[in-house]
Amino acid sequence: MEEILNKPLKEFLQENKLSVGDNVIFLFKALGLENKVDLKKLEEEFGEVAKMSKSKANVVDPEEVVEKYGADTVRLYILFAAPPERDFEWIESGIEGAYRFLNRLWDFVVGNLETFKEVEGKPVSEKLSKAGKELRRKVHQTIKKFAEEMEKNYQFNTAIASVMELLNVAEKFQPQNSEDKKALKEAAETMVKLLYPITPHICEELWEKLGHKTRLYEEPYPQYDEKALKVEEIEIPVQINGKVRAKIVIPFNASQEEVLNIAKTNPQVVKYLEGKELKKVIYIPNRLLNLVVKN
């Protein structure tokens, strides 16, 4: 008994497959406290999440949830919360997170409409800024990953996560020229197209706001561009005698000689090489340059 009493509440409940919600709502109702205690918050913080059951009075009314958050949010949350082969557990903070994500997507598209109106067509890769190329690469990585995850046992959760990652990148992007603006518009249109089967209502509205006269169901599925996926430059660390002393940007798949020459132009590397003998060069392609020196 003493061992049980000394255990944290959360650990005790989880070990015994108990949840804060197990019939406790009826006790709170009898005491007139049902509106003063957030049982869902207690459940998430301390308990083994309870399966929905009328006997536990923890069933979620779908009409109420749809009215509060919208059908798109409910559908997004259900598909994002867990892969199809796993049991689904309803957590209030989860649906609120899905709701916030859709609001961010709406704000991103609507907030950039004036920028989008200035440009038409796909961006020309050669004219993109460095950041613009990185954004476009992320767009086409997302298209590829979304298709792969949807085709692989319908992994909706990881497919949706890839779009969330793209939104994070797009929100921070600052266009430097007209081609960059096209890349940003491409990102917006891609996210709307990819999410359309999951959240059709908000996506149709955003598609119309983007100036399109067609309906999304008439649009072809986005295809990724192999050229856009190619990495042109990459940043790697430079170690001197095993310690990182600098980071350099090199062409992707550059030779050891090219990388060494670039490193020797870096002030931090020069500082640690000055007056010393370079005994050995260890280069792991696209990952690391290690220089072994002797005084």
C-alpha positions as CSV (number, residue, x, y, z in Angstrom):
1,M,0.0,0.0,0.0
2,E,2.8,2.4,0.9
3,E,4.5,1.8,-2.5
4,I,1.2,2.6,-4.3
5,L,0.7,5.8,-2.3
6,N,4.2,7.0,-3.1
7,K,3.7,6.7,-6.8
8,P,2.8,9.8,-8.9
9,L,-0.9,9.9,-9.8
10,K,-0.2,9.8,-13.6
11,E,2.0,6.7,-13.2
12,F,-0.5,4.9,-11.0
13,L,-3.4,5.6,-13.4
14,Q,-1.5,4.5,-16.5
15,E,-0.2,1.3,-14.9
16,N,-3.7,0.3,-13.9
17,K,-5.3,1.4,-17.2
18,L,-7.4,4.0,-15.4
19,S,-8.4,7.4,-16.5
20,V,-9.5,10.5,-14.7
21,G,-12.6,10.3,-16.8
22,D,-13.7,6.9,-15.5
23,N,-17.2,7.7,-14.1
24,V,-15.7,10.7,-12.3
25,I,-17.9,13.1,-14.2
26,F,-21.0,11.7,-12.4
27,L,-19.3,12.5,-9.1
28,F,-18.6,16.0,-10.1
29,K,-22.2,16.5,-11.4
30,A,-23.6,15.2,-8.1
31,L,-21.4,17.8,-6.3
32,G,-22.4,20.5,-8.7
33,L,-18.8,21.0,-9.9
34,E,-19.0,19.8,-13.5
35,N,-18.6,23.3,-14.9
36,K,-15.7,24.2,-12.5
37,V,-13.3,21.4,-13.3
38,D,-11.7,20.8,-16.8
39,L,-11.9,17.1,-16.9
40,K,-10.4,16.8,-20.4
41,K,-7.4,18.7,-19.2
42,L,-7.0,16.5,-16.2
43,E,-7.4,13.4,-18.5
44,E,-4.7,14.5,-20.8
45,E,-2.3,15.5,-18.0
46,F,-2.7,12.6,-15.5
47,G,-4.7,9.8,-17.0
48,E,-4.6,6.9,-19.4
49,V,-6.7,8.4,-22.2
50,A,-10.2,7.0,-21.8
51,K,-12.0,5.3,-24.7
52,M,-15.3,6.9,-25.6
53,S,-18.1,5.3,-23.8
54,K,-21.7,6.3,-22.8
55,S,-21.1,4.7,-19.4
56,K,-18.2,7.1,-18.8
57,A,-20.1,10.1,-20.2
58,N,-17.1,11.1,-22.3
59,V,-18.6,10.7,-25.8
60,V,-17.9,13.7,-28.1
61,D,-20.9,15.0,-30.0
62,P,-19.7,15.4,-33.6
63,E,-22.4,18.0,-34.4
64,E,-21.1,20.2,-31.5
65,V,-17.5,19.8,-32.6
66,V,-18.3,20.6,-36.3
67,E,-20.3,23.6,-35.3
68,K,-17.4,24.9,-33.1
69,Y,-14.4,24.1,-35.4
70,G,-15.8,23.3,-38.8
71,A,-16.0,20.0,-40.7
72,D,-12.6,20.6,-42.3
73,T,-10.9,20.9,-38.9
74,V,-12.5,17.7,-37.7
75,R,-11.5,15.7,-40.7
76,L,-7.9,17.1,-40.6
77,Y,-7.5,16.2,-37.0
78,I,-8.9,12.7,-37.3
79,L,-6.6,11.9,-40.2
80,F,-3.6,13.6,-38.6
81,A,-3.9,12.2,-35.1
82,A,-2.8,8.6,-35.9
83,P,-2.1,6.2,-38.8
84,P,-5.1,4.0,-39.9
85,E,-3.8,0.9,-38.2
86,R,-3.7,2.5,-34.8
87,D,-6.6,3.2,-32.4
88,F,-7.7,6.8,-32.5
89,E,-7.9,8.7,-29.2
90,W,-9.7,12.0,-29.1
91,I,-7.7,14.8,-27.4
92,E,-9.2,18.3,-27.2
93,S,-5.8,20.0,-27.6
94,G,-5.3,18.1,-30.8
95,I,-8.3,19.4,-32.6
96,E,-7.4,22.9,-31.4
97,G,-4.0,22.5,-33.0
98,A,-5.6,21.4,-36.3
99,Y,-7.9,24.5,-36.1
100,R,-4.9,26.8,-35.6
101,F,-3.0,25.2,-38.5
102,L,-5.9,25.9,-40.9
103,N,-6.2,29.4,-39.7
104,R,-2.5,29.9,-40.3
105,L,-2.9,28.6,-43.8
106,W,-5.8,30.9,-44.4
107,D,-3.9,33.9,-43.1
108,F,-0.8,33.0,-45.1
109,V,-2.7,32.8,-48.4
110,V,-5.0,35.8,-47.8
111,G,-2.1,37.9,-46.4
112,N,-0.1,37.4,-49.6
113,L,-2.8,37.9,-52.2
114,E,-1.5,41.3,-53.3
115,T,1.9,39.7,-53.9
116,F,0.4,36.8,-55.8
117,K,-1.6,39.1,-58.1
118,E,1.7,40.6,-59.4
119,V,2.9,37.4,-60.9
120,E,1.8,34.5,-63.2
121,G,3.4,31.2,-64.2
122,K,6.1,29.0,-62.8
123,P,9.3,30.5,-61.4
124,V,12.5,30.3,-63.6
125,S,15.0,28.5,-61.4
126,E,18.0,30.4,-62.8
127,K,16.5,33.7,-61.7
128,L,15.5,32.6,-58.2
129,S,17.5,33.9,-55.2
130,K,19.3,31.3,-53.0
131,A,16.4,31.3,-50.5
132,G,13.9,31.1,-53.4
133,K,15.6,28.0,-54.7
134,E,15.4,26.5,-51.2
135,L,11.7,27.3,-51.0
136,R,11.0,25.7,-54.4
137,R,13.0,22.6,-53.4
138,K,10.9,22.3,-50.3
139,V,7.7,22.7,-52.4
140,H,8.6,19.8,-54.7
141,Q,10.0,17.7,-51.8
142,T,6.5,18.1,-50.2
143,I,4.7,17.1,-53.4
144,K,6.8,13.9,-53.6
145,K,6.6,13.0,-49.9
146,F,2.8,13.6,-49.8
147,A,2.2,11.3,-52.7
148,E,4.5,8.6,-51.3
149,E,2.9,8.7,-47.8
150,M,-0.6,8.6,-49.2
151,E,0.2,5.6,-51.4
152,K,2.0,3.8,-48.6
153,N,-0.8,2.3,-46.5
154,Y,-2.6,5.7,-46.6
155,Q,-0.3,7.4,-44.1
156,F,-2.4,10.5,-43.9
157,N,-0.7,11.8,-40.7
158,T,2.8,12.0,-42.2
159,A,1.5,13.3,-45.5
160,I,-0.3,16.2,-43.6
161,A,2.8,16.8,-41.5
162,S,4.8,17.4,-44.7
163,V,2.4,20.2,-45.6
164,M,2.7,21.7,-42.1
165,E,6.5,21.8,-42.6
166,L,6.1,23.5,-45.9
167,L,3.8,26.2,-44.3
168,N,6.4,26.8,-41.7
169,V,9.0,27.5,-44.4
170,A,6.7,29.6,-46.6
171,E,5.6,31.8,-43.7
172,K,9.2,32.9,-43.0
173,F,10.1,33.4,-46.7
174,Q,10.8,37.0,-47.9
175,P,10.7,37.3,-51.7
176,Q,13.6,39.2,-53.2
177,N,12.4,39.4,-56.8
178,S,9.5,38.5,-59.1
179,E,10.7,34.9,-59.5
180,D,10.7,34.5,-55.7
181,K,7.1,35.8,-55.6
182,K,6.2,33.1,-58.2
183,A,7.9,30.5,-55.9
184,L,5.9,31.7,-53.0
185,K,2.6,31.6,-55.0
186,E,3.5,28.1,-56.2
187,A,3.9,27.1,-52.5
188,A,0.5,28.4,-51.6
189,E,-1.2,26.7,-54.6
190,T,0.6,23.5,-53.8
191,M,-0.6,23.4,-50.2
192,V,-4.2,24.1,-51.2
193,K,-4.1,21.4,-53.9
194,L,-2.6,18.8,-51.6
195,L,-5.0,19.4,-48.7
196,Y,-8.1,19.6,-50.9
197,P,-9.1,15.9,-50.5
198,I,-8.8,16.3,-46.7
199,T,-10.1,19.9,-46.2
200,P,-12.2,20.6,-49.3
201,H,-14.2,23.6,-48.1
202,I,-11.4,25.9,-47.0
203,C,-9.2,24.8,-50.0
204,E,-12.0,25.7,-52.5
205,E,-12.4,29.1,-50.9
206,L,-8.6,29.8,-51.0
207,W,-8.4,28.5,-54.6
208,E,-11.0,31.0,-55.6
209,K,-9.3,33.8,-53.7
210,L,-6.1,33.0,-55.5
211,G,-7.9,34.1,-58.7
212,H,-8.7,30.7,-60.3
213,K,-12.0,30.3,-62.2
214,T,-11.8,26.4,-62.1
215,R,-12.9,24.2,-59.3
216,L,-10.2,22.2,-57.5
217,Y,-11.6,18.8,-58.5
218,E,-11.0,19.8,-62.1
219,E,-7.3,20.5,-61.4
220,P,-4.6,17.9,-62.0
221,Y,-2.7,16.5,-59.1
222,P,0.6,18.4,-58.5
223,Q,3.7,16.8,-60.1
224,Y,7.1,17.3,-58.6
225,D,10.0,18.6,-60.7
226,E,13.2,16.5,-60.5
227,K,15.3,19.5,-61.3
228,A,13.8,21.5,-58.4
229,L,14.7,18.7,-56.1
230,K,18.4,18.9,-56.9
231,V,20.6,20.4,-54.2
232,E,23.1,22.9,-55.7
233,E,24.9,23.9,-52.5
234,I,25.3,22.5,-49.0
235,E,26.8,23.8,-45.7
236,I,29.3,21.4,-44.0
237,P,31.4,21.8,-40.8
238,V,35.2,22.0,-41.0
239,Q,37.0,20.3,-38.1
240,I,40.6,20.9,-37.3
241,N,42.2,18.2,-35.2
242,G,38.7,16.9,-34.4
243,K,37.2,20.2,-33.3
244,V,34.7,22.2,-35.4
245,R,36.3,25.5,-36.2
246,A,34.1,26.8,-39.1
247,K,31.3,26.0,-41.5
248,I,31.6,26.4,-45.3
249,V,29.2,26.3,-48.2
250,I,30.3,24.0,-51.0
251,P,28.8,22.8,-54.3
252,F,26.9,19.6,-53.8
253,N,29.1,16.6,-54.6
254,A,32.2,18.7,-54.8
255,S,35.5,17.0,-54.9
256,Q,37.9,16.9,-51.9
257,E,40.3,19.3,-53.7
258,E,37.4,21.8,-54.4
259,V,36.3,21.6,-50.8
260,L,39.8,22.0,-49.4
261,N,40.4,25.1,-51.6
262,I,37.1,26.7,-50.4
263,A,38.0,25.9,-46.7
264,K,41.4,27.6,-47.1
265,T,39.6,30.9,-48.0
266,N,37.6,30.9,-44.7
267,P,39.2,33.3,-42.1
268,Q,38.6,30.9,-39.2
269,V,40.2,28.0,-41.0
270,V,43.2,30.2,-42.1
271,K,43.6,31.2,-38.5
272,Y,44.0,27.6,-37.3
273,L,46.2,26.5,-40.2
274,E,48.6,29.5,-40.0
275,G,52.1,28.3,-39.2
276,K,51.1,24.7,-39.0
277,E,51.7,21.7,-41.2
278,L,48.7,20.0,-42.8
279,K,49.3,16.3,-42.2
280,K,46.0,14.7,-43.3
281,V,42.7,15.6,-45.0
282,I,39.6,13.6,-44.3
283,Y,36.6,14.4,-46.4
284,I,33.2,12.8,-46.1
285,P,31.3,13.9,-49.2
286,N,28.6,16.5,-48.5
287,R,29.0,16.0,-44.7
288,L,32.3,16.9,-43.2
289,L,35.9,18.1,-43.8
290,N,38.4,17.2,-41.1
291,L,41.9,18.6,-41.2
292,V,44.7,17.1,-39.1
293,V,47.5,19.6,-38.5
294,K,50.8,19.6,-36.6
295,N,52.6,22.5,-34.9
